[in-house]
Amino acid sequence: MAKEEKKVVAQNRKARHDYFIEQTIEAGIVLSGTEVKSIRAGKVSLKDSYANVKNGEVFIYGMHISPYEQGNIFNKYPLRDRKLLLHRAEINKLIGYIQQKGMTLVPLEVYFRKGKVKIELGIGKGKKLYDKREDIAKREAQREIDKRIKESFR
């Protein structure tokens, strides 16, 4: 069975730098038509966005979708709160995770799957400064090793 293709529109690279991502979950988003057109054009930003459970529903806050140029009166406020579409069992599981100390819901990427806009949420625990430095050191060491291997084959 072939894996379903997804066309990634936007990624939150800072999320993996600032959080240990323990688990990911896919959700749909409730959008208006002009917002979907704007996302197709790639005018979406996940910077400084987060998700939270409110009254048994999951919402994403701070996700910026630029107004569609030909949208005129149908455009919505770019930073409005947007509802995420999840099954009740998934929401209950998320509630259990977020109630743990230090856990939060972080949007990782926005993409299209089968013509529908989807968002990947990560359940993350915040990294301390020394954790971030450790990751940077590992990445630089791996880069140096790759560089040496490449030079040895010349």
C-alpha positions in Angstrom: 0.0 0.0 0.0 1.5 3.3 -1.1 2.0 6.0 1.5 -0.4 9.0 1.1 1.4 12.0 -0.3 1.4 15.3 1.6 2.4 18.7 0.2 4.0 20.6 3.1 3.1 24.3 3.0 4.7 25.6 6.3 6.9 24.2 9.0 7.6 25.4 12.5 11.4 24.6 12.7 11.7 26.5 16.0 9.4 24.0 17.7 11.8 21.1 17.4 14.6 23.4 18.7 12.6 24.6 21.8 10.7 21.3 22.7 11.2 17.6 23.0 8.5 16.3 20.8 7.1 13.1 22.4 4.2 12.3 20.1 2.6 13.8 17.0 -1.1 13.9 15.9 -2.8 15.0 12.7 -5.8 17.3 12.8 -8.0 19.1 10.3 -8.6 22.8 10.5 -11.9 24.8 10.2 -11.1 27.5 7.6 -13.0 29.8 5.2 -12.5 29.6 1.5 -10.2 32.6 1.2 -8.0 31.2 4.0 -7.6 27.9 2.0 -6.6 29.9 -1.1 -4.1 31.9 0.9 -2.6 28.7 2.3 -2.3 27.2 -1.2 -0.3 30.3 -2.1 2.0 29.5 0.9 1.1 32.6 2.9 0.9 30.9 6.3 3.1 31.2 9.4 3.3 29.0 12.4 5.7 31.2 14.3 4.6 31.8 17.9 1.5 29.7 17.5 0.3 27.1 19.9 -2.8 24.9 20.5 -4.9 24.4 23.6 -8.1 22.6 24.7 -11.0 24.9 25.5 -14.5 23.6 26.5 -13.7 20.1 25.1 -12.5 21.5 21.7 -9.0 22.1 20.4 -8.1 25.5 19.1 -4.9 26.9 17.5 -3.9 30.4 18.5 -1.4 32.7 16.8 -1.3 31.0 13.4 -1.0 33.8 10.8 -2.8 33.3 7.5 -2.3 36.4 5.3 -5.5 37.8 3.7 -6.1 36.6 0.1 -5.5 39.3 -2.4 -8.7 38.8 -4.4 -10.8 38.0 -1.2 -12.1 41.5 -0.5 -15.0 41.3 2.0 -14.6 37.5 2.5 -11.2 37.8 4.2 -11.0 36.9 7.8 -8.7 38.4 10.6 -5.3 36.8 10.0 -4.6 35.9 13.6 -8.0 34.6 14.6 -8.4 31.4 16.7 -9.1 28.4 14.5 -10.9 25.2 15.6 -9.1 21.9 15.0 -11.0 18.8 14.0 -10.2 15.7 16.1 -12.1 12.7 17.4 -13.3 12.8 21.0 -10.9 10.0 22.0 -8.0 12.0 20.5 -9.1 15.1 22.4 -9.3 13.2 25.7 -5.8 11.8 25.1 -4.5 15.3 24.5 -6.2 16.6 27.7 -4.4 13.8 29.6 -1.0 14.8 28.1 -1.4 18.6 28.6 -2.4 18.2 32.3 1.1 16.8 32.9 3.5 19.5 34.1 5.5 21.1 31.4 3.6 19.6 28.5 2.1 21.7 25.7 0.6 21.3 22.2 2.9 22.8 19.5 2.0 23.0 15.8 4.8 21.4 13.7 3.6 21.8 10.1 0.7 22.6 7.8 0.2 20.5 4.7 -2.4 19.3 2.2 -3.4 15.7 2.2 -6.0 14.5 -0.4 -6.9 18.2 -1.0 -7.7 19.0 2.6 -5.6 21.3 4.9 -4.1 19.4 7.8 -1.9 20.4 10.7 0.5 18.2 12.6 0.5 18.8 16.3 3.3 17.8 18.6 3.0 17.0 22.3 6.1 18.7 23.6 8.0 19.3 26.8 10.1 22.5 26.9 13.9 22.2 26.6 16.2 23.9 29.0 19.1 26.0 27.7 21.7 23.3 28.3 19.5 20.8 26.3 19.6 23.2 23.4 23.4 23.6 23.6 23.7 19.9 23.7 21.7 19.5 20.5 23.8 22.2 18.8 27.0 20.5 19.8 25.8 17.1 18.5 24.7 18.7 15.2 28.1 20.4 14.8 30.0 17.2 15.6 27.9 15.3 13.0 28.6 18.0 10.4 32.3 17.8 11.1 32.3 14.0 10.8 30.5 14.2 7.5 32.9 16.8 6.3 35.9 14.6 7.2 34.4 11.5 5.5 33.7 13.5 2.3 37.3 14.9 2.3 38.8 11.4 2.7 37.1 10.1 -0.4 38.6 12.9 -2.6 
